[in-house]
C-alpha cells in the first residue's frame, strides 16, 4: 500500500543533523548526486592536511606525504574490497577513464560497447578516443521503463558482435539514477575475452561494493559523492596483470624513477609533482565518520524515503517510473520523467524562487528531475519540492501535465 502524505511527513532519514554539514541552511539541497556534500569533521581533517603542507612543503611532500598516501590507499582498499597496491587516487572518474583511454590499444573498426545511459563526460572521452583511433563507441539502447534486470542484460548484449573489444558500463547511471546489473555483464564479458571497464561514480558509500567479487579489469569511482569526502577525491582500480600496461596521463618524476617505490604502477600514477592531495589523505577520516555515524543505517533510511516518494512525484507530473520501485534498481536518488521543453529555466526557477538545489537533466530526448536523499535530508525537503512543482504547474508554463 502506498503511504499517505501524513506517514511520509513523519519519516526521518538522518541520525546526523544538517548542521554537521557545510551546506547553506537556507537551501533545500536535493542534489547530493552531482558533487556530494562534506561534513564538518571531514572537512576539518582536509584543512589540517593543507595546513601541515604549508607549514613545511618540502618535508611534507618528500617525506610525510608518501606515508599518508599509503595509509589512505590501504584504508580505501579495505572499504571497497581490493588490495591497496591495486588502486591510486584521481580527482574524478573522468580523469581515470582518460588514463585508461591513453593506454588501451584498439584498431580501426574495433568497438567499445556501452549503454545510452552513460555519463556525458564519459561519452565525450570515448568519442575523442574513437576519432583518434578509428574505433567505434556503441551506445546500446536500454529501453525505458526498465521491466527487469534480465531485460537490461538482454538488450545490452544485442550490441555485441565480433568487433566488440571493450565493455564500458556505469554501475549506477547519472541522469536516470538506475542501478545496472554490472556483475552479470562483467562475468559474461570475461567469458568472451573482453576488456571490462566500470564507472562506479555513485557506488561507494551508496550501494554495496566489493571490487574483488565484481572482478572488472578497471573500476573507477568517487569518494566525494556518497562517501562524503572533500571535492576532488576519486580512485582507479586496475587488475594486477594490466598495471604495467597502464601509461601515466601525466609523465612526471615517477616515470623511470631514480628512487622506485613499491611498484611501477604506483610510481607512474601517484608521483605527479607539486599538487595538493589533501582530499585523498583524509580518506581514513572519511571512513571513520561513516562508521561512527552508522552510515549504512542512514543510507538504508534514505533509500526508503526515495522509494516512498517516487510514485507520488510521478503522479504529480503525470509520468511513469523508470523502473520497478524497488532497491534492485534505485538507491538514494531517483529520476522522475518531467514534461518540459525548458529544463534550464525550470532548474533556475526552482533555485531562484524556491531555494531548491536539484538537477533537471536531458538524456536521449527526455527530461528528468532527479532528487537525492542523504543523511541531512528529511521528508520535509521532498514536501518542499512537491509544493514547488505543484505551484509551478499552476503558475507557469514550464511543466506540462
C-alpha positions in Angstrom: 0.0 0.0 0.0 1.3 3.4 -0.9 2.0 5.5 2.3 -0.1 8.6 3.0 1.4 12.1 2.9 1.0 12.2 6.7 3.0 9.0 7.1 5.7 10.3 4.7 5.9 13.5 6.7 6.7 11.6 9.8 9.6 9.8 8.3 13.2 11.0 9.0 16.3 9.9 7.1 19.1 11.0 9.3 20.9 10.2 12.5 23.0 13.3 12.0 21.8 16.9 11.7 22.2 19.2 8.7 24.3 21.4 11.0 27.1 18.9 10.8 27.4 19.7 7.1 28.7 22.9 5.4 25.6 23.3 3.3 23.7 26.6 3.3 20.8 26.0 5.7 18.6 28.3 3.6 18.7 25.9 0.6 16.8 22.7 0.2 19.6 20.5 -1.0 18.4 17.6 -3.1 21.4 17.3 -5.4 23.9 15.3 -3.4 24.4 13.1 -6.5 26.3 15.7 -8.5 29.1 16.8 -6.3 28.3 15.4 -2.8 28.4 17.4 0.4 31.2 17.3 3.1 30.6 17.0 6.9 32.5 19.4 9.1 34.7 16.8 10.8 35.9 15.5 7.4 36.5 19.0 6.1 38.4 19.9 9.2 40.7 16.9 8.5 41.1 18.0 4.9 42.2 21.5 6.1 44.6 20.1 8.7 46.5 18.3 5.9 46.5 21.6 3.9 47.9 23.5 6.9 50.5 20.8 7.5 51.6 21.0 3.9 52.0 24.8 4.1 54.0 24.6 7.4 56.9 22.8 5.6 56.1 22.0 2.0 59.4 20.3 1.3 59.3 17.8 4.2 55.6 17.2 3.8 55.8 16.4 0.0 59.1 14.5 0.1 58.8 12.5 3.4 55.4 12.6 5.0 53.0 12.6 2.1 54.0 9.1 0.7 53.3 7.6 4.1 50.0 9.4 4.5 49.1 8.4 0.9 49.8 4.7 1.5 47.6 4.7 4.7 44.8 6.4 2.7 45.1 3.9 -0.1 45.0 0.9 2.2 42.0 2.1 4.2 40.1 2.8 1.0 41.0 -0.6 -0.5 39.7 -2.3 2.6 36.4 -0.3 2.3 35.9 -1.1 -1.4 37.1 -4.7 -1.4 40.5 -4.9 -3.1 44.2 -4.5 -2.3 45.8 -1.2 -1.5 48.6 -1.6 -4.1 46.0 -2.1 -6.9 44.5 1.4 -6.9 45.5 5.0 -6.9 43.7 8.3 -6.3 42.4 10.5 -9.0 40.5 13.9 -9.0 37.4 12.3 -10.6 36.3 9.3 -12.7 36.6 11.2 -15.9 40.4 11.6 -15.2 40.6 7.9 -14.5 38.9 6.9 -17.8 41.3 9.3 -19.6 44.2 7.3 -18.1 42.6 4.1 -19.4 41.9 5.6 -22.8 45.5 6.6 -23.2 46.6 3.0 -22.6 44.2 0.6 -24.3 45.2 -0.2 -27.9 42.3 -0.6 -30.2 42.4 -0.7 -34.0 40.2 0.9 -36.6 36.7 -0.8 -36.5 37.1 -2.2 -33.0 34.1 -1.4 -30.8 33.6 -0.2 -27.3 30.1 -1.3 -26.1 28.3 0.9 -23.6 24.7 1.9 -22.9 22.8 5.1 -23.8 22.7 5.9 -20.0 26.4 6.7 -19.5 27.6 10.0 -18.0 28.1 12.7 -20.6 31.8 13.4 -19.9 32.5 9.7 -20.4 30.7 9.7 -23.7 32.8 12.6 -24.8 36.0 10.9 -23.6 35.3 7.8 -25.7 34.2 9.9 -28.7 37.5 11.7 -28.6 39.4 8.4 -28.4 37.4 7.0 -31.3 38.2 10.0 -33.5 41.9 9.4 -32.9 41.9 5.6 -33.2 39.2 4.8 -35.7 37.4 2.6 -33.1 33.6 2.9 -32.6 31.7 3.8 -29.4 28.4 2.0 -29.3 25.7 3.5 -27.1 23.4 0.5 -26.9 19.8 1.4 -26.2 18.3 0.3 -22.9 14.6 0.7 -23.2 12.7 2.6 -20.6 10.9 1.9 -18.4 13.0 -1.0 -17.2 11.0 -4.1 -16.6 13.6 -6.4 -15.2 17.3 -7.0 -14.8 17.1 -9.7 -17.5 15.8 -7.1 -19.9 18.8 -4.8 -19.3 21.2 -7.7 -19.8 19.5 -9.0 -23.0 19.3 -5.5 -24.6 22.9 -4.7 -23.7 24.3 -7.8 -25.4 22.3 -7.1 -28.5 25.1 -4.5 -29.2 27.8 -7.2 -29.1 29.5 -8.5 -32.2 32.9 -9.9 -33.4 34.3 -6.3 -33.4 33.5 -5.7 -29.7 36.7 -5.5 -27.7 35.7 -3.4 -24.6 32.6 -3.0 -22.5 32.2 0.2 -20.6 29.3 0.4 -18.2 28.1 2.7 -15.4 27.1 0.7 -12.3 24.6 3.4 -11.4 23.5 5.9 -14.1 23.6 9.7 -13.5 20.7 11.1 -15.4 18.4 8.2 -15.0 19.6 7.2 -11.5 19.3 3.4 -12.2 21.4 0.5 -10.8 22.7 -1.7 -13.6 23.5 -5.4 -13.3 27.2 -4.9 -13.7 28.3 -8.2 -12.1 26.3 -10.3 -14.5 27.6 -8.3 -17.5 31.2 -8.4 -16.3 31.0 -12.2 -15.8 29.9 -12.8 -19.4 32.3 -10.2 -20.8 35.2 -12.1 -19.2 34.0 -15.4 -20.7 34.1 -13.6 -24.1 37.6 -12.2 -23.5 36.6 -8.6 -23.4 38.2 -5.7 -21.5 35.8 -4.6 -18.7 35.7 -1.0 -17.5 33.2 0.0 -14.9 32.3 3.6 -13.9 31.1 3.3 -10.3 31.0 7.1 -9.6 27.8 6.8 -7.5 28.6 3.5 -5.8 31.0 3.7 -2.7 29.1 4.7 0.4 25.8 4.2 -1.5 25.3 0.6 -2.6 27.3 -2.5 -1.7 30.7 -2.7 -3.4 33.3 -5.5 -3.4 35.7 -5.0 -6.4 37.3 -8.3 -6.0 34.0 -10.1 -6.3 32.9 -7.9 -9.2 36.3 -8.7 -10.9 36.5 -5.9 -13.6 39.7 -5.0 -15.4 39.3 -1.4 -14.4 37.0 0.2 -11.8 36.7 3.9 -11.1 34.5 5.7 -8.5 34.3 8.8 -6.3 34.8 9.4 -2.6 33.4 12.9 -2.9 29.8 11.8 -3.7 28.3 9.3 -1.3 31.3 8.7 0.9 31.2 12.4 1.8 34.8 13.2 1.1 36.0 16.7 0.0 35.5 17.5 -3.6 38.1 16.1 -6.0 38.7 12.6 -4.4 38.2 9.5 -6.6 40.2 6.4 -7.5 41.1 4.0 -10.2 41.5 0.2 -9.6 43.4 -1.8 -12.1 43.7 -5.6 -12.2 47.3 -6.6 -11.3 48.1 -8.2 -14.6 47.2 -5.0 -16.5 49.0 -2.5 -14.3 52.3 -2.3 -16.1 50.5 -1.7 -19.4 48.8 1.5 -18.0 50.6 4.6 -19.1 50.6 7.8 -16.9 48.3 10.5 -18.1 50.9 13.0 -16.9 54.6 12.0 -17.2 56.5 13.2 -14.1 59.0 12.1 -11.5 57.5 8.6 -11.1 58.4 7.7 -14.7 61.7 5.7 -14.7 62.1 6.9 -11.1 65.6 7.1 -9.7 64.1 6.0 -6.3 61.5 3.4 -7.2 58.7 2.7 -4.8 56.8 -0.5 -4.2 55.6 -0.7 -7.8 55.9 0.9 -11.2 52.2 1.2 -11.3 52.1 3.5 -8.2 55.2 5.4 -9.2 53.7 6.3 -12.6 50.4 7.4 -11.3 50.9 8.7 -7.8 54.1 10.8 -8.3 52.6 13.8 -10.2 54.8 16.6 -8.9 53.5 19.6 -6.9 49.8 19.3 -6.1 47.6 19.4 -3.1 46.3 15.9 -2.4 44.8 16.7 1.0 41.4 15.4 -0.2 43.0 12.0 -0.8 44.8 11.9 2.5 41.8 12.4 4.8 40.2 9.1 3.5 40.7 7.4 6.8 38.7 10.1 8.5 36.0 9.8 5.9 35.7 6.1 6.6 35.8 6.7 10.3 33.0 9.2 10.1 30.8 6.8 8.1 31.4 4.0 10.7 30.9 6.2 13.8 27.6 7.6 12.4 26.3 4.2 11.4 26.0 5.4 7.8 24.8 2.1 6.4 21.6 2.5 8.5 21.4 6.2 7.5 21.7 5.1 3.9 19.0 2.4 4.3 16.6 5.0 5.7 17.4 7.4 2.9 16.7 4.7 0.3 13.3 4.0 1.9 12.4 7.7 1.6 13.4 7.6 -2.1 11.1 4.6 -2.7 8.2 6.0 -0.7 8.1 9.2 -2.7 8.8 8.1 -6.3 5.3 7.2 -7.4 4.0 10.3 -5.6 6.1 12.6 -7.8 5.3 10.6 -10.9 1.6 11.1 -10.1 2.1 14.8 -9.7 3.9 15.2 -13.0 1.6 12.7 -14.8 4.6 10.5 -15.8 5.7 6.9 -15.1 8.5 5.5 -13.1 11.7 4.4 -15.0 11.8 1.0 -13.3 10.0 -1.1 -10.7 10.1 0.9 -7.4 12.5 -1.4 -5.6 16.0 -1.4 -4.2 17.1 -3.6 -7.1 17.0 -0.5 -9.3 17.0 2.5 -7.0 19.3 3.8 -4.3 19.4 7.2 -2.6 18.3 9.0 -5.7 15.5 8.8 -8.3 14.9 10.5 -11.6 11.3 11.4 -12.4 10.4 12.0 -16.0 9.1 15.5 -16.5 7.5 17.1 -19.5 9.2 20.4 -20.1 10.8 22.0 -23.1 12.7 24.4 -20.8 14.8 22.3 -18.4 17.4 25.1 -17.7 14.7 27.6 -17.0 12.9 25.2 -14.7 16.1 24.4 -12.8 16.7 28.1 -12.4 13.2 28.8 -11.2 13.4 26.1 -8.5 16.6 27.5 -7.2 15.9 31.2 -7.5 12.3 31.3 -6.4 12.0 28.2 -4.1 15.7 27.8 -3.0 15.8 24.2 -4.1 19.0 22.8 -5.5 18.1 20.0 -7.8 19.1 19.0 -11.4 16.8 18.9 -14.3 18.6 16.9 -16.9 18.1 15.9 -20.6 19.1 12.4 -21.9 18.2 10.8 -25.1 15.4 13.3 -25.9 13.8 13.0 -22.5 14.0 15.2 -19.4 14.4 14.1 -15.8 14.2 15.8 -12.4 16.5 13.9 -10.1 16.2 14.1 -6.3 18.9 12.8 -4.0 18.4 12.0 -0.3 21.2 11.8 2.2 21.6 12.0 6.0 21.0 15.7 6.2 17.6 15.4 4.4 14.2 14.6 5.7 10.8 14.1 4.3 10.1 17.8 4.7 12.7 18.5 2.0 10.7 16.5 -0.6 7.5 18.1 0.6 9.1 21.5 -0.2 9.9 20.2 -3.7 6.4 18.7 -4.2 4.8 22.0 -3.3 7.2 24.0 -5.5 6.4 21.8 -8.5 2.7 21.9 -7.8 2.9 25.7 -7.7 5.0 25.9 -10.9 2.4 23.7 -12.7 -0.3 26.1 -11.6 1.5 29.4 -12.2 3.9 28.9 -15.1 4.1 27.2 -18.5 7.4 25.4 -17.7 5.8 22.0 -16.9 3.2 20.2 -19.0 1.0 17.6 -17.2 
